[in-house]
Amino acid sequence: MTHIFVNIPTSDLDRAKAFYTSLGATLNPDFTDDNGSCVVWGDNIYFMVLTREFFATFTDKQVCDPKTHAMALLSVSRDSREAVDAIVEAGIAAGGRQLGEPTDYGFMYSRALEDPDGNGIDFLYLVPQDELASAEPATAGAQA
């Protein structure tokens, strides 16, 4: 089985742990210490939220500030549009910031969130194929 570990920097590990657990993720205590925390999204998807200093030990490159530079945009699926809305609203309440407006592409509903460090996370709902076949086509980029 393949597992995905996405490493992201934080300037405040306790704040990051509180933020991600407020979204419903859990922390794996076996991979959590003063340098970082393993944020568990599912059976095989994890964010390793690392202090900037510890993150820097994994690369010879300069670690950029996610508030001013995009390193990656992460996308995590949810089971419904309502679940997308709920997790983004929880993120806003926990100190995150919504980026742009919700987008409905017909086959996918998406909302973008920025964590308190500036890391971008899109939450999306992919409409099942059987529902798409019976739905009216939506205009790409149509607002929800």
C-alpha positions in Angstrom: 0.0 0.0 0.0 1.2 3.5 -0.9 1.1 6.2 1.8 1.4 9.9 1.0 3.3 12.2 3.4 3.2 15.9 2.5 5.7 18.0 4.4 4.8 21.6 5.1 6.5 24.2 7.3 5.0 26.0 10.2 6.2 28.9 12.3 4.1 27.8 15.3 3.7 24.0 15.7 1.1 24.2 18.5 -1.1 26.5 16.5 -0.8 24.3 13.4 -1.8 21.2 15.4 -4.8 23.0 16.9 -5.8 24.2 13.4 -5.6 20.8 11.7 -7.4 19.0 14.5 -10.1 21.6 14.4 -10.7 20.5 10.8 -11.2 16.9 11.9 -7.7 15.5 11.3 -6.0 13.5 14.0 -2.4 13.5 15.2 -0.3 10.4 15.2 1.6 10.5 18.5 4.2 8.1 17.2 5.4 10.8 14.7 4.8 13.9 16.8 7.4 15.7 18.9 8.8 19.2 19.3 10.0 19.3 15.7 6.8 18.3 14.0 3.5 16.5 14.0 1.9 13.9 11.8 -1.5 15.1 10.8 -3.7 12.1 9.7 -6.3 12.7 7.0 -7.1 9.1 6.2 -5.7 5.6 6.0 -2.8 6.6 3.8 -2.7 10.5 3.6 -0.7 12.5 6.1 0.7 16.0 6.4 4.0 16.3 8.3 3.7 19.7 9.8 7.3 20.6 10.6 8.9 23.6 12.3 10.6 25.7 9.8 14.0 24.9 11.3 13.4 21.1 11.1 11.9 21.4 7.7 15.1 23.1 6.5 17.2 20.0 7.5 15.6 18.0 4.6 16.7 20.3 1.8 19.7 22.4 0.7 17.2 24.9 -0.8 16.0 28.0 0.9 12.7 27.4 2.7 10.2 30.0 1.5 7.6 31.7 3.5 4.2 30.2 2.4 2.6 33.6 3.3 4.5 35.2 0.3 5.5 32.3 -1.9 3.5 29.2 -3.2 5.4 26.0 -2.7 2.5 23.7 -3.4 -1.3 23.7 -3.3 -2.7 20.7 -1.6 -6.0 19.2 -2.4 -8.1 16.9 -0.1 -11.4 15.4 -1.2 -14.5 15.3 1.0 -17.6 13.1 0.6 -20.1 16.0 -0.2 -20.4 19.7 -1.0 -21.7 20.1 2.6 -18.6 18.5 4.0 -16.4 20.8 1.9 -18.3 23.8 3.2 -18.1 22.6 6.8 -14.4 21.9 6.8 -13.6 25.3 5.2 -15.9 27.1 7.7 -14.1 25.2 10.5 -10.8 26.3 9.1 -11.9 30.0 9.0 -13.1 29.8 12.6 -9.7 28.3 13.6 -7.7 31.1 12.1 -7.5 30.1 8.4 -8.5 32.3 5.5 -10.7 31.4 2.5 -9.0 32.0 -0.8 -11.4 33.2 -3.5 -15.0 32.1 -3.8 -16.4 28.5 -3.9 -16.2 27.1 -7.5 -18.6 24.6 -9.0 -17.3 23.0 -12.2 -20.3 20.7 -12.5 -18.1 17.6 -12.0 -16.3 19.1 -9.0 -17.1 21.6 -6.2 -14.1 23.3 -4.7 -13.2 25.8 -2.0 -9.7 27.0 -1.2 -8.4 27.6 2.3 -5.1 29.0 3.6 -3.8 27.7 7.0 -2.5 30.3 9.5 1.1 29.8 8.1 -0.1 30.5 4.5 -0.1 27.0 3.2 -2.9 26.6 0.6 -5.3 23.7 0.8 -8.2 23.0 -1.6 -11.1 20.9 -0.3 -13.1 19.4 -3.1 -16.0 17.1 -3.8 -15.9 15.1 -6.9 -19.4 14.3 -8.2 -19.9 10.6 -8.8 -20.2 9.6 -12.4 -23.8 8.3 -12.1 -24.9 11.7 -10.7 -23.1 13.5 -13.5 -24.9 11.5 -16.2 -28.3 12.7 -15.0 -27.3 16.3 -14.2 -27.5 19.4 -16.3 -24.1 20.5 -17.5 -22.7 23.4 -15.4 -20.6 26.2 -16.7 -16.9 25.8 -15.7 -16.0 28.4 -13.0 -19.7 29.0 -12.1 -20.0 30.3 -8.6 -21.9 28.2 -6.0 
